[in-house]
Amino acid sequence: MKVFLTGATGFVGHHVAKALAAQGADLRLLVRKTSNLKNLEGIPGDTVVGDLLEPEGLKGAIGTCDAVMHVAADYRLWIPDPATMYKANVEGTRALLRLAREASVPRVVYTSSVATMHFFTNGIVSNEDTPVTLADMVGHYKRSKFLAEREAVTAAEAGQQVIILNPTTPIGPNDAKPTPTGRIFVDFLNRKFPAYVDTGLNLVDVNEIARTHVDALKVGTPGRRYILGGENLTLKQILDKMSAITGIPSPTTKIPFAIAATYAFFEELITGKIRGKEPRATLEEVRMGRKKMFASSARAQQELGFRIAPVYPAMRAAIDWFRANGYAP
């Protein structure tokens, strides 16, 4: 099978590329001129230099493929110019779906995010059928992914064979950027996590996400959304698990959201707007943290053969990788 893959230089995309290669897929890997290709080392495949915002140059590479996997996304919780995020996430997705449709590519797998779901402050577990609207989306990342997902749903409703995957919070090695979740690990390892707020996440092994991407090509139902998650954990439980792995003390001070919001406000003002650097905390993160992002993966288990695995080994693998690559002592 010949697969056109976006995002292979990123965290999740790197693991998806490895999983596809292990199954013998013939890969066409989309990269930009400025992409760091380190994550592609050892992965067989042809690189295609281009940009989804200049789609006409990609027609030849996509037209010969049996499937398209769109994993790439602009994943940041702070950005100086939000318009660039919407261009990448929404317009880029729309363009890729059009190219696949025009080339009659049989199957498309779109990697969305659990961020497009509706969550609750009391820890109720959400699923793909929990009612949600654009108004529920906090911040530009969640809004852009919600709108991009709607592009995929609309294409599927019009007859295109599009399967939608919604990973929760992936954990594992090779988070080179790192992602916002990876920064939690890096800050903890560098003892820059003195306190915590009462929030929660669903952590999942990135390797299981990657494996299920391959399976979704074969058995996924077009138009269906599938949450790919692992363990529902409070932030405190996550920090305690990292403490058990590393021996670094877990913070014991829980701070109110009002104090966290005040800190984030000044971080955005001073570090972001005045210094032009990425702040360590943002108001968007604080607002998101008011809800516990707990989710169920029952549909993916039943229809895709997804496996919910203990997240502890993936956390250890992530910590070992961050240390081995100089992110922390």
C-alpha positions as CSV (number, residue, x, y, z in Angstrom):
1,M,0.0,0.0,0.0
2,K,1.3,3.4,-1.0
3,V,0.5,6.0,1.7
4,F,0.9,9.8,1.6
5,L,1.6,10.9,5.2
6,T,1.7,14.4,6.7
7,G,3.4,15.2,10.0
8,A,6.0,12.5,10.0
9,T,8.6,14.8,11.5
10,G,6.4,15.4,14.5
11,F,5.7,13.4,17.6
12,V,2.6,11.3,16.7
13,G,3.4,11.4,13.0
14,H,6.9,9.9,13.6
15,H,5.4,6.9,15.4
16,V,2.6,6.5,12.7
17,A,5.3,6.4,10.0
18,K,7.2,3.7,11.9
19,A,4.0,1.7,12.3
20,L,3.2,2.0,8.6
21,A,6.7,1.1,7.6
22,A,6.6,-2.0,9.9
23,Q,3.6,-3.2,7.9
24,G,5.4,-2.8,4.6
25,A,3.7,0.5,3.5
26,D,5.4,2.5,0.7
27,L,5.6,5.9,2.2
28,R,5.4,9.4,0.7
29,L,6.4,11.7,3.6
30,L,5.4,15.4,3.3
31,V,8.0,17.8,4.7
32,R,8.7,21.5,4.5
33,K,11.9,23.1,3.3
34,T,12.6,24.1,6.9
35,S,11.6,20.7,8.5
36,N,14.0,19.0,10.9
37,L,14.3,15.5,9.5
38,K,15.8,13.8,12.5
39,N,12.6,12.0,13.4
40,L,12.7,10.4,9.9
41,E,16.0,8.7,10.4
42,G,15.6,4.9,9.9
43,I,12.2,5.2,8.4
44,P,12.1,4.0,4.7
45,G,10.1,6.3,2.4
46,D,10.4,9.1,-0.1
47,T,10.2,12.7,1.2
48,V,8.0,15.2,-0.7
49,V,9.0,18.8,-0.1
50,G,5.9,21.0,-0.1
51,D,3.2,22.8,1.8
52,L,-0.5,22.1,2.2
53,L,-1.2,25.8,1.7
54,E,0.3,25.5,-1.8
55,P,-1.6,22.3,-2.7
56,E,-1.2,22.3,-6.4
57,G,2.4,21.1,-6.1
58,L,1.3,18.0,-4.2
59,K,-1.0,16.6,-6.8
60,G,1.6,14.2,-8.4
61,A,2.6,12.7,-5.1
62,I,-0.9,12.2,-3.8
63,G,-2.4,11.0,-7.1
64,T,-0.4,7.7,-7.1
65,C,-1.3,6.8,-3.5
66,D,-3.8,4.2,-2.1
67,A,-4.4,6.2,1.1
68,V,-3.7,9.6,2.7
69,M,-3.0,10.0,6.5
70,H,-3.2,13.6,7.7
71,V,-1.4,13.7,11.1
72,A,0.2,17.1,10.8
73,A,-1.2,20.0,12.9
74,D,-0.1,23.3,14.5
75,Y,-0.3,22.3,18.2
76,R,0.5,25.2,20.5
77,L,-1.4,26.8,23.3
78,W,0.2,30.2,22.7
79,I,0.8,31.8,19.3
80,P,1.6,35.4,18.4
81,D,-0.6,35.3,15.3
82,P,-3.5,32.9,15.6
83,A,-4.4,33.3,11.9
84,T,-1.4,31.1,11.0
85,M,-2.8,28.3,13.1
86,Y,-6.2,28.4,11.4
87,K,-4.5,28.4,8.0
88,A,-2.4,25.3,8.9
89,N,-5.1,23.3,10.7
90,V,-8.3,24.3,8.9
91,E,-7.3,25.4,5.4
92,G,-4.5,22.8,5.2
93,T,-7.0,20.0,6.1
94,R,-9.6,21.3,3.6
95,A,-6.9,21.4,0.8
96,L,-5.6,17.9,1.5
97,L,-9.1,16.4,1.5
98,R,-9.8,18.1,-1.8
99,L,-6.6,16.8,-3.3
100,A,-7.4,13.2,-2.2
101,R,-10.9,13.5,-3.5
102,E,-9.8,14.8,-6.9
103,A,-7.2,12.0,-7.2
104,S,-9.8,9.4,-6.2
105,V,-7.6,8.2,-3.3
106,P,-9.6,5.3,-1.8
107,R,-9.2,6.1,2.0
108,V,-8.2,9.0,4.2
109,V,-7.4,8.9,7.9
110,Y,-7.6,12.3,9.5
111,T,-5.9,12.7,12.9
112,S,-8.1,15.1,14.9
113,S,-7.8,15.5,18.7
114,V,-9.8,14.8,21.8
115,A,-9.7,18.6,22.2
116,T,-12.7,18.7,19.9
117,M,-14.9,16.9,22.5
118,H,-17.0,18.5,25.3
119,F,-15.7,18.0,28.8
120,F,-16.9,18.7,32.3
121,T,-15.5,20.2,35.5
122,N,-16.7,17.3,37.7
123,G,-14.8,14.5,35.8
124,I,-17.7,12.9,33.9
125,V,-16.3,10.8,31.2
126,S,-17.0,12.0,27.6
127,N,-17.3,10.0,24.4
128,E,-17.9,10.7,20.7
129,D,-21.6,11.2,21.2
130,T,-21.3,13.8,24.0
131,P,-23.0,16.9,22.5
132,V,-20.5,19.7,21.6
133,T,-20.4,23.0,19.7
134,L,-17.8,25.5,18.7
135,A,-18.8,27.6,21.7
136,D,-17.4,24.8,23.9
137,M,-13.9,25.2,22.4
138,V,-11.4,27.1,24.6
139,G,-8.6,28.8,22.7
140,H,-7.4,28.9,19.1
141,Y,-5.9,25.4,19.1
142,K,-9.2,23.7,20.1
143,R,-11.2,26.0,17.8
144,S,-9.0,25.4,14.8
145,K,-9.0,21.6,15.4
146,F,-12.8,21.6,15.8
147,L,-13.3,23.5,12.5
148,A,-10.8,21.2,10.8
149,E,-12.6,18.1,12.1
150,R,-15.9,19.6,10.7
151,E,-14.2,19.7,7.3
152,A,-13.5,16.0,7.6
153,V,-17.0,15.2,8.7
154,T,-18.5,17.2,5.9
155,A,-16.3,15.4,3.3
156,A,-17.4,12.1,4.7
157,E,-21.0,13.0,4.6
158,A,-20.6,13.9,0.9
159,G,-19.3,10.4,0.3
160,Q,-15.5,10.6,0.7
161,Q,-14.0,7.7,2.6
162,V,-12.6,9.7,5.7
163,I,-12.0,8.1,9.1
164,I,-11.5,10.4,12.0
165,L,-9.2,9.6,14.9
166,N,-9.2,11.6,18.2
167,P,-6.1,10.8,20.3
168,T,-6.2,12.0,23.9
169,T,-2.8,13.0,25.4
170,P,0.0,10.9,23.8
171,I,3.0,10.0,25.8
172,G,6.3,8.4,24.7
173,P,9.7,9.0,23.2
174,N,10.7,11.3,20.4
175,D,8.6,14.3,21.5
176,A,11.3,16.6,20.2
177,K,9.5,19.9,20.1
178,P,8.2,19.1,22.8
179,T,4.4,19.2,22.8
180,P,2.6,21.1,25.6
181,T,2.2,17.7,27.5
182,G,5.9,16.9,26.9
183,R,6.7,20.3,28.5
184,I,4.9,19.1,31.7
185,F,7.4,16.2,31.8
186,V,10.4,18.4,31.1
187,D,9.4,21.0,33.7
188,F,8.9,18.3,36.3
189,L,12.3,16.7,35.4
190,N,14.0,20.1,35.8
191,R,12.2,20.7,39.1
192,K,10.2,23.6,37.8
193,F,6.8,22.2,38.9
194,P,6.3,23.6,42.4
195,A,2.5,23.4,42.5
196,Y,-0.4,22.0,40.7
197,V,-4.1,22.7,39.9
198,D,-7.1,20.4,40.2
199,T,-7.3,19.3,36.6
200,G,-7.2,16.0,34.8
201,L,-6.1,14.4,31.5
202,N,-6.3,11.1,29.7
203,L,-2.8,9.8,28.9
204,V,-2.2,7.2,26.2
205,D,0.8,5.4,24.8
206,V,1.8,7.0,21.5
207,N,2.7,3.5,20.1
208,E,-0.9,2.3,20.6
209,I,-2.1,5.5,18.8
210,A,0.2,4.7,15.9
211,R,-0.8,1.0,15.6
212,T,-4.5,2.0,15.5
213,H,-3.8,4.5,12.7
214,V,-2.7,1.5,10.6
215,D,-5.7,-0.6,11.6
216,A,-8.1,2.3,10.9
217,L,-7.1,2.3,7.3
218,K,-8.5,-1.3,7.0
219,V,-11.5,-1.4,9.3
220,G,-12.5,2.2,10.2
221,T,-16.0,3.4,9.3
222,P,-16.0,6.5,7.2
223,G,-17.4,9.5,9.0
224,R,-17.0,7.9,12.4
225,R,-15.0,9.6,15.1
226,Y,-12.8,7.3,17.3
227,I,-11.3,8.5,20.7
228,L,-7.9,6.8,21.2
229,G,-7.2,7.1,24.9
230,G,-5.6,5.4,27.9
231,E,-5.9,6.2,31.6
232,N,-8.0,9.0,33.0
233,L,-5.7,10.7,35.6
234,T,-5.7,13.9,37.6
235,L,-2.7,16.1,37.2
236,K,-1.6,15.2,40.7
237,Q,-1.8,11.5,39.9
238,I,0.4,12.1,36.8
239,L,3.0,14.0,38.9
240,D,2.9,11.2,41.5
241,K,3.6,8.6,38.9
242,M,6.5,10.7,37.5
243,S,7.8,11.0,41.1
244,A,7.7,7.2,41.5
245,I,9.7,6.7,38.3
246,T,12.3,9.4,39.0
247,G,12.5,9.8,42.7
248,I,11.9,13.6,42.3
249,P,9.4,14.8,44.9
250,S,5.9,15.4,43.6
251,P,4.5,18.9,44.4
252,T,2.1,19.0,47.4
253,T,0.8,22.5,47.0
254,K,-2.5,22.9,45.1
255,I,-3.2,26.4,43.9
256,P,-6.6,27.9,43.1
257,F,-7.4,28.6,39.5
258,A,-7.7,32.4,40.3
259,I,-4.0,32.4,41.3
260,A,-3.0,30.3,38.3
261,A,-4.9,32.7,36.0
262,T,-3.2,35.7,37.5
263,Y,0.2,34.2,37.0
264,A,-0.7,33.2,33.4
265,F,-1.9,36.8,32.7
266,F,1.5,38.3,33.7
267,E,3.4,35.5,31.9
268,E,1.5,36.3,28.7
269,L,2.0,40.0,29.1
270,I,5.7,40.1,30.1
271,T,7.1,37.0,28.5
272,G,4.8,36.8,25.5
273,K,4.0,40.4,24.5
274,I,6.9,42.3,25.8
275,R,9.8,39.8,25.4
276,G,8.3,38.0,22.4
277,K,8.9,34.6,23.9
278,E,6.6,31.7,24.6
279,P,5.2,32.0,28.2
280,R,5.5,29.1,30.6
281,A,1.8,29.4,31.3
282,T,-1.2,30.8,29.4
283,L,-4.7,31.9,30.2
284,E,-5.9,29.4,27.6
285,E,-4.2,26.5,29.5
286,V,-5.8,27.7,32.8
287,R,-9.2,27.9,31.2
288,M,-8.8,24.4,29.7
289,G,-7.6,23.1,33.1
290,R,-10.9,24.0,34.7
291,K,-12.3,20.9,33.0
292,K,-11.1,17.3,33.4
293,M,-10.4,15.9,30.0
294,F,-11.6,12.4,30.8
295,A,-12.7,10.3,27.9
296,S,-13.9,6.8,26.9
297,S,-12.3,4.7,24.1
298,A,-15.0,2.0,24.0
299,R,-15.9,2.7,20.4
300,A,-12.3,2.3,19.2
301,Q,-11.9,-0.8,21.2
302,Q,-15.0,-2.4,19.7
303,E,-14.5,-1.3,16.1
304,L,-10.8,-0.8,15.6
305,G,-9.3,-3.3,18.0
306,F,-7.8,-0.5,20.0
307,R,-6.1,-1.5,23.3
308,I,-6.1,0.5,26.5
309,A,-2.7,-0.1,28.0
310,P,-1.3,1.0,31.3
311,V,0.4,4.4,30.7
312,Y,3.3,3.8,33.2
313,P,5.7,2.2,30.6
314,A,5.0,5.0,28.1
315,M,5.7,7.6,30.8
316,R,9.0,5.9,31.7
317,A,10.0,5.8,28.0
318,A,9.2,9.5,27.6
319,I,11.3,10.4,30.7
320,D,14.2,8.2,29.6
321,W,14.1,9.8,26.1
322,F,14.0,13.4,27.5
323,R,17.0,12.7,29.7
324,A,19.0,10.9,27.0
325,N,18.4,13.8,24.6
326,G,19.5,16.6,27.0
327,Y,16.1,18.0,28.0
328,A,16.7,17.3,31.6
329,P,19.5,16.0,33.9
